[in-house]
């Protein structure tokens, strides 16, 4: 029997058409200093300039916009550490719906306030003792809401893949694509887009050292659970890869490398000082891997997804001011 992939390049193309004129076509930035430091041509796809400040808007809007009007009238639920929360809140508002978001109590204040600012109802939980999936599923069932998870959804994955799809359209041939890895939706979508357009391209993911669940899982050939990671990269603090995302990533991802929190801080400072852009820790992790020499045999022309820039000035100064 032929295996049918859960998400295809055609799904990414369809998502790109749906997002045209709704999501921003984010810029691709270059830095001669970065190229010199890395020894390669580096193309930064800056999703910190996306709506809500992160790539997550792509997947959320692609998924929610496909719901029937009757469901939109009832509303949307999700669980998120911050960026997907904002994405669902804004997409729901844009489509005339409402959103209820399950968020950790320690979510950065700027992300929580932004989600609420888009009109979402916020329900908090303790990320170290609570089960956000169970809370979200129960809440959705009780209220008749459509649950749109952060990564375990084919339309979400296809939407995230449009960032890499645009990158390859804009810069042409690339030898590699790098993305941060949390639950695995961004790298899954990116791998589908990149390998679909150029089968021999290398797809490299980057995780924080404290949260290397996807790297461990790929090495074990099965999903491996780890304790809740404690890292400044809150958007990458996943305990276990998604079942759907892992089924894609085990086929298409070539390598996963890790970076330390100090290396992430250094990358955030570099991006601020050299490219004049503000990037949150998760958004800087792939650049950190390049700057810290964590990637063996860096591709000659490599695209990097800078996944988001949602960080308030106080937290940025705390992390990067030293």
N, C-alpha and C positions, 0 to 999 in steps of 0.2 A: 504494500500500500504506500502511495506517495504521501509524504508529510506536507501538509499545507501550513506555511508559516503564519503565525497569528497576526503579523503586520508585514506589509510588503512595501516596496518602493512606490507602487501605485497609490497605496494608502497615504504615504507621505506627500506625494504629488497632489492628491485630492485635498489633504489638509492645507497645503500651501495655497491652493486656489481659494479655499474657504477663508483663510486668514488674510488674503490680499486686501489691502485697504482697511483692515481692522487692527492687526498687529503691525508694529513698526518693522521695516526692513532695516535691521540694525547695522551700524557701520563696521567695517573691517579696518583696524588700525595696525600700523607698522611702527617699529622702532629699530633704527640702525644699531643702537647700543645693545638691544636685546638680541638681534641677529648675531652680533659680534660675540656676545657672551655665550650664546648657545651653539654657535657654529652652524647655523641653518637659517633659512628664510622662514620667519614666523609671522603668521597671519592671525590676528586676534579678532574673533567674532564677538563684538562687545554687547552681550545681552544685558549688561547693566543699563543700557539705554532703551531696553524694551519697556513696554507698558507694565506697570507695577514694579519696574526695576529688576526684572529677572525673566529668564526663558519660560518660566512656568505658565505665563499667560497663553502661550501657544497651545499647549496641551489642554488646558482648562477650557478655553474658548472652543477648540475643535470638538471636545466631548460634549459640552453643554449645549452648543448650538444645534446639535443633532437630536436633542430630546423633543418629544412632541409637546405641543402647546399646553395640553392638559397637565403634563408633568411640570413644565415650567411654572405653571400657576401654583402648584403645590410647593415647589422650592427644591433647593439643592443642599446636600450635606457633604462635608468632607472632614478630614483630619490632616493637620499639617503643622510643621515647626515654624512656618511663617510665609514663605514665598508662594506656595501653592494656595495657602489660605487667602492671600491677597488676590491671586489670580482668579480663584473661584468667586470671590466676592465681587470683583469688577466684572467678570464675564456674566455672572448672574444679573447684575444690575443692568449691563448693556443689553441683555436679552429679555428684560422685563420680568425677571424672576427674583428670588430672595435666597439667601444663603445662611446656613448655620455651620460654624466652624469649631471643631474640637482642637484646641491648641494647648501645648504644654504651659504650665504656670511660669516657667522660666524663659519663655519665648522673648527675644529682644523687644523692648517696649515699642520701638519704632514700627516693627512688623505687626504687632498686635493692634496698635492704634491705627495703622494704615488699613488693615482688614475691617476694623470697625468703622473707619471713615468711609469705606465703600458701602456701608449699610449692613454688614454682616452681624449676626448675633454670635457672640463668642462664648464657648463653653470650655473651661479649663480643666486640666488634669495634671497629675504628677507623672512626668515621663519616666521616672525611675521605679515607680510602683504600679502605675496604671497601664491598661492595654487600650491604646487609642483606637485600634481597629474594632475591638469589641464595643467600645463606647460609641464610635461612629455608626456602626451597623445597627446597634440597638436604638440609637436616636433616630436614624433614618426610618427604621421599621415602625417605630412608635408614631412618627409624625407623617409618614407617607412621603418622605423626601427621596429624591434620587441621589444615591451615593456616588460621588465622583472622586475616587482615591488619587493620591499624588502620583502614582506610577503604575499600579496594577490595572491598567485599562488600555485596550488597543488604540482607542482614539486619542488618549493622552499621549501614548508613546509616539504615535504617528505625528501628532502636533509638535512634540519636542524635536522630532527629526527634521522639521523644517528649518531649524537653525543651521544645521550642517548642510542641508540641501541648498539653502541660500548661499552659504559660504563657498561651496563648490561652484555654484553658478557665477559668483562674483569674481573669484580669483583663478578659476580654471583648475588645471591639474595640480593635485596635491599628492604627496607621498605618504602622508599620515594625518590623522585627526586625533586630537586629545580632548577629553572632557573630564570634569569632576564626576565622581560617582557617589551617590547616596543610596537611594533605593534602586537605582539602575535605569530609570526611565529615559534620562537624557542620553546616556551612552547607548542604550538599546536603539532609540530612534535615530541617533547619529550613525550608528553602525549600519542600520538598514539603509539609510540614505547613501552613506559613503560607499559601502560595499556594492550597493545596487548600481551606482554610477561608475565606480571603479573597483572591480573585484579584488585587485591586488593591493589596495591601500591598506596601511596599518592603522588599526584602531586601538588607542591606548587610553586606559582609564587611570584616574588618580584618586586615591583615598587618603584620609588622615591615618597616621600610624595607629592611633587608638581605635580606629573604626574600619578595619580591613576585612569586613565580612565577605565582600565580593571576591577579593583576592583569595581568601581562604577557601571559599566555595568553589571557585574555578579550579583551584589546585586539587581539591578533594573530589571534584566531579559531582558534587551534590550541594544543596543549600546548607550552609553552616551558620549557626547562631552564635553570637558573641554577647557579652554583657553590654548594656547601654554605654556607648562610647562617651568619654569626657574629653571634648576637644573644642577649640575655639570655632571650628567649622560646624556650627550647629545644623546647617542644612545637609550635612553629610553624616549625621549621627545616627546611622541605621544599625539595627541589630542583626538583620538577616536580609538577604536580597529578596526581592519579590519573586514569586513563583513564575509569573509571566515574563518579567524582565530577565530573570536568570535563564529561562529557556531560549531567549534570543541571544543573550550575551555569551553563553557557553559555546554557541555556534560561531559568533561573529567577532568577538573581542579578542585581540591578539595578545594583550598584556595588560596587567594592572600593576602600577607602582604606588608607593606610599611616600608621604611627606610628613615632616614634623610640624608642630604648631609654630615653632620658631622660623622654619622655612616659609610657612604661609605668611607670617608677619613680614618677613623680608620681601616677599613678592608683592604684598599690599603696598609697602613703602616704595618699591621700585615702580610700580604702576602709577602711583600718585606722583612721584617726583619726576619720572621720565615721560610718561604719557599724559599726565594731568587728569587721571581718572580715579574715581573712588570705587573700590571693589570690596565686597564683603569677603570674609575668610574663605567660604566655600568657592566663591567665584575666582579666587586667586590660586587655588590649589594646583591647577594644571600648569599655570605659569611657574609656580613654585617648583614643580618637578623638573622643569627645564632648567631653571636658574640654579638649582641645587645639584644638577648632574645625576638625577635619579633615573633618567631614561638612557638605556644602552642603545647606541646606534641611532641617534636622533634622525628622523627623516629629513631629507634635504629641504623639502618644502612642506612645512607642517602647519595645519590649521588648529587653533586652540579656541575652545568655547569658554569665554569669560562669562560665567553663568549668571552673575547677578551683582548688584551693588547696594543692597538694602542693609545699611548700617548707619546708626546715628552718629553724630559728630563726637559725642562723648565716648562711645565705645571705640570709634576709630582712633581717637587720640590716645585712649588707654592702651590699645594694641600696638600702635605705630609711633607713638610720640617719643619713645625712649631712644 
